[in-house]
């Protein structure tokens, strides 16, 4: 075989080899094609990527926005402060961005001054509910004045501001008592609706009594002290605040001038010598009142 013949054969084999390689690259075998393994974690849906799902605890801890609330309601609490129930109510108010009003008893405020100071720091209204929670109509004019004046003085020391509102224990008042309070620069503040929580009717009953009477400018009576337990009150407040806010209500403190709620139970009281208030939730104003602080 000549040299030129051998070169021709080598050239032919080289061309065939290159053609075979090109064909293999253009048409790979099925085993060479492998679809990538896709896991659920590798592909996130648009919604999950843009809006992470918060845990239930995160949702519960998020306060409701205060925008869009066009109506007003005033939650008020008598007979405190109490070292067990008042802090729980204050925490509920703070967590929801709400405020309330507390008509404090001087003896309790002296024992737990930090709670009254906390109320004032939160922007809550602190009102006078006398020093020892007596039936003021059973006292002399000077003794009734002293009950109100002593409580007022302590509230001013604790909050830096003298109270402008007062509320009579047992809802018992007359012209002499009102004159004493007015002389101290305080206006009597009653309520539109009593929850009757001092009777321990049950949490749901308390809630229903408020929601059934709900209207703009309503003043609601609760108790954060005075009884052996206020668990129902605390639970009801925890339910009511978000419900009221969802219904478009701002839960706020009473203004310094008070609220003239115009309750029908008060009709005619300004023209009577002995001013008492009667109704299904009115407290007994007779001289044989209970000695404890359960009634207002």
Backbone torsions as a table, in degrees:
resi	resn	phi	psi	omega
1	UNK	NA	130.8	-176.5
2	UNK	-77.4	165.0	-179.4
3	UNK	-62.3	-40.1	-178.2
4	UNK	-68.3	-32.6	179.1
5	UNK	-67.1	-43.0	179.3
6	UNK	-61.8	-40.5	179.2
7	UNK	-63.3	-35.2	180.0
8	UNK	-67.3	-41.4	179.5
9	UNK	-64.7	-42.9	-179.8
10	UNK	-62.4	-41.1	-179.5
11	UNK	-64.4	-41.1	179.9
12	UNK	-63.8	-45.2	179.5
13	UNK	-61.7	-38.7	179.7
14	UNK	-62.9	-42.5	179.6
15	UNK	-63.3	-43.4	-179.9
16	UNK	-63.5	-39.3	-179.4
17	UNK	-64.6	-45.3	179.8
18	UNK	-64.5	-36.7	179.2
19	UNK	-66.3	-39.1	179.6
20	UNK	-65.1	-40.3	178.8
21	UNK	-64.5	-42.0	-180.0
22	UNK	-63.8	-38.5	179.6
23	UNK	-66.6	-38.3	179.9
24	UNK	-65.6	-39.3	179.5
25	UNK	-71.0	-33.5	-179.0
26	UNK	-75.7	-27.0	-177.7
27	UNK	-133.8	79.1	-178.0
28	UNK	-67.7	156.7	-178.5
29	UNK	-71.7	155.7	179.0
30	UNK	-54.8	-35.1	-179.1
31	UNK	-69.2	-19.9	-179.6
32	UNK	-80.5	-17.0	-179.3
33	UNK	-97.9	113.2	-179.6
34	UNK	-122.7	121.6	176.5
35	UNK	-71.1	139.4	-179.1
36	UNK	-66.0	146.0	178.0
37	UNK	-80.3	121.0	-177.6
38	UNK	-107.4	123.9	178.7
39	UNK	-103.5	161.8	-179.5
40	UNK	-64.2	-32.5	-179.1
41	UNK	-74.3	-20.2	-177.3
42	UNK	-79.1	-27.8	-178.7
43	UNK	-118.4	110.1	178.8
44	UNK	-98.0	137.6	178.3
45	UNK	-67.6	154.7	-179.2
46	UNK	-57.0	-39.1	-176.7
47	UNK	-67.1	-40.7	-178.7
48	UNK	-72.1	-28.2	-179.7
49	UNK	-75.6	-36.6	-175.8
50	UNK	-88.7	-32.1	-176.6
51	UNK	-128.3	88.8	178.5
52	UNK	-59.7	141.5	179.5
53	UNK	-81.6	115.6	-178.7
54	UNK	-74.8	157.6	177.2
55	UNK	-74.0	158.8	177.5
56	UNK	-55.3	-35.2	178.9
57	UNK	-64.5	-36.6	178.3
58	UNK	-65.6	-41.3	179.8
59	UNK	-63.2	-42.1	-177.0
60	UNK	-67.7	-29.8	-175.8
61	UNK	-85.7	-9.1	-178.0
62	UNK	-82.2	118.1	-178.8
63	UNK	-69.7	149.9	177.6
64	UNK	-69.3	144.9	177.3
65	UNK	-67.6	146.9	-178.0
66	UNK	-90.0	-2.4	-178.9
67	UNK	-76.9	152.2	176.4
68	UNK	80.3	8.0	179.3
69	UNK	-93.9	110.8	-171.3
70	UNK	-106.0	-11.3	-179.2
71	UNK	-114.5	167.1	-173.0
72	UNK	-130.8	140.8	173.7
73	UNK	-138.2	146.2	-176.3
74	UNK	-118.1	113.0	175.1
75	UNK	-92.3	127.9	-178.5
76	UNK	-126.0	147.1	-175.0
77	UNK	-131.0	130.1	-179.4
78	UNK	-106.5	159.3	165.4
79	UNK	78.9	2.8	176.7
80	UNK	-86.5	-167.8	-2.5
81	UNK	-78.8	155.8	177.0
82	UNK	-123.9	132.0	-173.8
83	UNK	-65.7	-17.4	-179.9
84	UNK	-97.7	-47.6	-170.5
85	UNK	-91.3	-35.9	-178.6
86	UNK	-61.6	-44.1	178.2
87	UNK	-60.5	-36.6	179.5
88	UNK	-65.7	-41.1	178.4
89	UNK	-66.7	-41.7	178.3
90	UNK	-61.7	-39.6	179.5
91	UNK	-64.7	-40.8	177.8
92	UNK	-61.5	-42.0	179.0
93	UNK	-65.6	-44.8	-177.7
94	UNK	-64.1	-42.2	-177.4
95	UNK	-66.4	-27.2	-176.1
96	UNK	-102.4	1.4	-179.2
97	UNK	70.5	24.8	-178.7
98	UNK	-102.6	165.3	176.0
99	UNK	-134.3	162.1	-178.0
100	UNK	-147.6	-171.9	179.9
101	UNK	-130.2	137.5	-176.4
102	UNK	-123.9	119.4	175.6
103	UNK	-97.5	103.7	-166.7
104	UNK	-96.6	149.2	173.0
105	UNK	-90.8	132.5	-175.0
106	UNK	-58.1	-42.0	179.9
107	UNK	-59.5	-39.1	179.0
108	UNK	-73.6	-39.0	178.8
109	UNK	-63.5	-34.2	178.0
110	UNK	-67.6	-37.1	-180.0
111	UNK	-72.5	-38.2	-174.9
112	UNK	-129.5	64.9	-176.2
113	UNK	-63.0	-29.8	-178.9
114	UNK	-60.9	-30.3	179.6
115	UNK	-71.4	-38.2	176.8
116	UNK	-66.7	-40.2	177.6
117	UNK	-63.2	-39.1	178.1
118	UNK	-64.9	-40.6	177.3
119	UNK	-57.9	-46.3	-179.2
120	UNK	-65.3	-41.5	179.0
121	UNK	-61.4	-34.9	-178.6
122	UNK	-75.8	-7.4	-177.8
123	UNK	88.0	11.2	176.3
124	UNK	-76.1	153.0	175.2
125	UNK	-83.4	133.2	176.8
126	UNK	-111.1	118.3	-177.9
127	UNK	-113.1	167.7	-176.2
128	UNK	-90.7	125.8	177.2
129	UNK	-125.0	28.6	-178.6
130	UNK	76.6	170.4	-178.2
131	UNK	-79.6	-42.0	-173.6
132	UNK	-128.6	10.3	176.0
133	UNK	64.5	50.5	176.3
134	UNK	-90.5	170.8	167.6
135	UNK	-79.8	104.9	-173.2
136	UNK	-64.5	-26.9	-178.8
137	UNK	-72.6	-14.4	178.3
138	UNK	-92.1	-1.4	-179.0
139	UNK	-102.5	161.4	171.4
140	UNK	-67.9	163.2	-179.4
141	UNK	-59.6	-40.3	-178.8
142	UNK	-69.1	-38.2	179.6
143	UNK	-68.5	-39.7	177.8
144	UNK	-64.2	-41.2	177.9
145	UNK	-61.2	-42.5	-178.2
146	UNK	-64.1	-39.7	178.4
147	UNK	-58.9	-44.6	-178.8
148	UNK	-74.1	-42.4	-176.0
149	UNK	-66.5	-39.0	-178.2
150	UNK	-67.0	-41.1	177.8
151	UNK	-66.7	-43.4	179.2
152	UNK	-58.2	-42.5	-178.5
153	UNK	-62.6	-43.7	-179.7
154	UNK	-67.1	-41.3	178.8
155	UNK	-59.2	-40.6	178.9
156	UNK	-64.0	-40.0	178.8
157	UNK	-63.3	-43.0	-174.6
158	UNK	-76.5	-34.4	-173.3
159	UNK	-106.9	-15.5	-177.2
160	UNK	83.9	2.9	-178.3
161	UNK	-145.6	132.4	178.8
162	UNK	-71.1	140.7	179.2
163	UNK	-68.2	145.1	177.4
164	UNK	-105.9	-8.8	-178.0
165	UNK	-123.1	147.6	174.9
166	UNK	-138.7	161.1	179.3
167	UNK	-138.5	131.0	-176.2
168	UNK	-77.9	131.6	173.7
169	UNK	-58.6	143.9	180.0
170	UNK	59.4	11.0	-177.3
171	UNK	58.9	29.9	-177.8
172	UNK	-101.0	119.2	-179.4
173	UNK	-154.0	158.2	174.8
174	UNK	-146.5	-176.3	-175.7
175	UNK	-61.7	-37.5	-179.9
176	UNK	-65.4	-42.5	179.9
177	UNK	-65.0	-44.0	-179.9
178	UNK	-63.3	-38.0	178.1
179	UNK	-63.9	-40.6	178.4
180	UNK	-62.2	-45.7	-179.7
181	UNK	-65.2	-41.6	179.0
182	UNK	-62.7	-37.6	177.6
183	UNK	-64.1	-23.5	176.9
184	UNK	-90.2	2.9	177.8
185	UNK	80.7	26.4	-177.9
186	UNK	-121.3	144.0	178.4
187	UNK	-105.6	138.3	179.3
188	UNK	-73.1	131.5	177.6
189	UNK	-120.0	113.6	175.5
190	UNK	-96.9	-138.2	-174.9
191	UNK	-153.7	163.4	175.5
192	UNK	-88.4	-41.0	-174.0
193	UNK	-137.6	130.1	172.4
194	UNK	-99.3	132.7	178.5
195	UNK	-78.9	-16.6	-176.0
196	UNK	63.6	25.5	-175.7
197	UNK	-64.6	-24.0	179.0
198	UNK	-64.7	-19.3	177.8
199	UNK	-85.1	-4.4	-177.8
200	UNK	53.6	59.7	-178.0
201	UNK	-79.8	-10.6	-176.2
202	UNK	114.1	144.9	-176.5
203	UNK	-57.5	-46.9	-176.5
204	UNK	-65.0	-34.7	177.6
205	UNK	-64.3	-43.6	178.2
206	UNK	-59.5	-46.2	179.9
207	UNK	-62.0	-45.9	-177.6
208	UNK	-65.0	-35.8	178.9
209	UNK	-63.1	-35.9	177.8
210	UNK	-74.0	-48.8	-174.9
211	UNK	-67.8	-31.3	-179.7
212	UNK	-70.0	-28.2	-178.1
213	UNK	-102.6	7.7	-169.6
214	UNK	-57.2	127.4	173.7
215	UNK	-158.5	160.4	-177.4
216	UNK	-63.0	133.1	178.6
217	UNK	83.6	11.4	-176.3
218	UNK	-71.1	138.1	175.6
219	UNK	-108.5	120.3	-172.8
220	UNK	-110.4	135.2	179.4
221	UNK	-99.0	122.7	170.5
222	UNK	-124.6	178.8	174.0
223	UNK	-133.9	129.2	175.0
224	UNK	-105.4	5.3	177.7
225	UNK	-154.2	-171.3	173.7
226	UNK	92.1	-27.4	-178.7
227	UNK	-118.1	173.8	-177.7
228	UNK	-75.3	-19.3	175.8
229	UNK	-149.5	145.6	174.1
230	UNK	-131.8	30.6	180.0
231	UNK	-62.4	-37.6	-180.0
232	UNK	-66.2	-38.5	178.6
233	UNK	-64.0	-47.1	-179.9
234	UNK	-60.4	-45.8	-180.0
235	UNK	-63.4	-41.1	-179.8
236	UNK	-64.9	-41.7	178.7
237	UNK	-62.9	-39.0	177.9
238	UNK	-62.9	-30.7	176.8
239	UNK	-80.9	-42.2	-171.4
240	UNK	-69.6	-41.9	-173.9
241	UNK	-57.1	-52.9	178.6
242	UNK	-65.8	-32.5	177.7
243	UNK	-65.2	-43.6	179.6
244	UNK	-65.9	-41.8	178.3
245	UNK	-65.2	-38.2	177.5
246	UNK	-65.5	-27.2	179.1
247	UNK	-86.2	4.6	175.7
248	UNK	92.9	19.2	-177.5
249	UNK	-102.2	136.5	167.6
250	UNK	-87.3	127.8	178.5
251	UNK	-96.4	106.2	-169.3
252	UNK	-130.8	168.5	177.7
253	UNK	-82.3	154.2	176.5
254	UNK	-63.5	141.1	174.6
255	UNK	-72.2	164.6	-176.1
256	UNK	-60.0	-31.9	-179.6
257	UNK	-83.7	-3.8	179.4
258	UNK	79.5	-177.4	-178.9
259	UNK	-126.3	125.5	174.3
260	UNK	-90.6	91.4	-172.2
261	UNK	-77.8	-12.5	175.6
262	UNK	62.3	36.7	-179.3
263	UNK	-63.8	136.5	178.8
264	UNK	-61.5	-20.0	179.1
265	UNK	-70.5	-13.9	-178.9
266	UNK	-97.4	-1.9	-175.0
267	UNK	-56.3	126.2	174.0
268	UNK	86.6	-2.9	-173.8
269	UNK	-69.0	-26.3	-176.7
270	UNK	-70.1	-16.2	-176.2
271	UNK	-103.5	7.3	-178.1
272	UNK	-109.0	147.3	-179.6
273	UNK	-68.3	-47.3	177.0
274	UNK	-101.4	106.2	-173.1
275	UNK	-90.0	108.6	174.7
276	UNK	-131.2	166.7	-174.5
277	UNK	-125.8	127.2	-177.5
278	UNK	-116.2	149.5	-180.0
279	UNK	163.9	174.6	-176.2
280	UNK	-61.3	-25.1	-179.6
281	UNK	-109.4	4.8	-178.3
282	UNK	-71.5	142.3	179.9
283	UNK	-83.6	154.2	-179.9
284	UNK	-66.3	127.9	-178.4
285	UNK	-107.8	13.9	178.3
286	UNK	-78.1	171.3	-175.1
287	UNK	-71.9	-19.2	-178.1
288	UNK	-93.0	50.4	-178.7
289	UNK	-75.8	153.5	177.3
290	UNK	-64.7	150.9	-176.1
291	UNK	-78.7	-18.9	-177.9
292	UNK	-83.6	-178.9	-175.5
293	UNK	-103.2	27.4	-174.4
294	UNK	-75.9	-16.9	-169.8
295	UNK	-112.2	70.5	172.8
296	UNK	93.4	NA	NA
